[in-house]
Amino acid sequence: MRALSALARFGVFAFILILLSEVMSHPMWGSSETPPSTLDFAVALFNEWSMAIVVLGLLLAMAMIGASYLVRDERLANLIWDLEGDDQ
C-alpha cells in the first residue's frame, strides 16, 4: 500500500512538472511586443490544454470524493463515541 501511495505521489509530482514545463515553453509566453491578454490565456487553456484541464479536474474530483469519505468515516466514529456518553 505504501508503494502505491509513493507511486501516486511521484505520478502527481511528475504530472505537475510536465504541465508546468509545457505551459512555460508555450510561444504565448515568449517575448513579444504586446503582452498576452486574458482572452489569449482562456483560448490557450480551453483549446490547446483541454486534456490537461480534464485530467486535473478528475484528480481534484477524486481528492474531494476521498476527503468526503474520510470525513464521513470520522463522523461515524465520533457519533458512536458520543452515543456511549461519559460515565465518569
C-alpha positions, -999 to +999 in steps of 0.1 A: +000+000+000+029+023+008+044+016-026+012+025-043+010+057-023+046+066-032+039+058-068+008+080-069+027+109-052+055+106-078+030+104-106+012+136-095+046+154-090+058+143-124+025+154-140+027+189-124+063+193-135+055+183-171+025+205-171+044+235-158+073+230-182+049+227-212+030+258-201+062+278-196+075+268-231+043+278-249+050+305-275+023+327-260+047+334-231+076+343-253+089+379-257+065+397-280+057+433-284+023+430-269+017+411-237-009+383-238-045+392-229-068+372-207-087+362-238-055+347-253-049+328-220-085+315-220-083+303-256-050+286-248-065+268-218-097+256-234-083+248-269-047+237-265-047+225-229-082+209-227-069+174-220-047+186-191-076+205-176-098+174-178-071+153-161-066+179-134-104+181-129-105+143-125-077+144-099-094+171-080-127+152-081-110+121-068-094+141-040-128+156-030-145+122-030-117+108-009-119+137+016-157+133+019-153+096+025-127+102+052-149+128+069-179+105+068-159+077+084-146+101+111-181+114+118-194+079+122-167+070+148-174+103+167-211+096+166-207+062+181-183+076+208-208+104+216-237+080+220-219+059+246-216+090+268-193+098+297-197+075+327-172+093+349 
